[in-house]
Amino acid sequence: MQVIGGISEGEDQYHAVTRTVMRSKLGGTPVTVVSVTSLRRIDGHWRLQLGDIRAMVEGLRRTRAAEVQLEDIWQQRLKAGQAESPEAATLEAAQQAVDLLREAEVKTEAEREAGD
């Protein structure tokens, strides 16, 4: 995880913009997740806010699920002969995985709003 920016909110709260890059088993394709993580200073120590820990775990879960789906879709396309090349299959599978991630993100956001 890399901190790529951030902003202070008062003296006891900081919002960090982070980038996490994971390598797919499928040709080493990078999967990048950019997120905001909020920290609060408590008794002189910086602590992650509980909601952000849950969001980070969920983000990692979704990223891993997308990677597995990408690999499955890629294998199915190759077996079915529906892709002209491994590169074309990878691009098609990546687009489908991105679409699935967007759907999951919308569902997660709706669940989060319902819980508030």
Secondary structure, DSSP 8 states (H G I E B T S, - for coil): -EEEEEEE-SSSEEEEEEEEEEE-TTTT-EEEEEEEEEEEEETTEEEE-HHHHHHHHHHHHHHHHHHHHHHHHHHHHHHHT--SSHHHHHHHHHHHHHHHHHHHHHHHHHHHHHH-
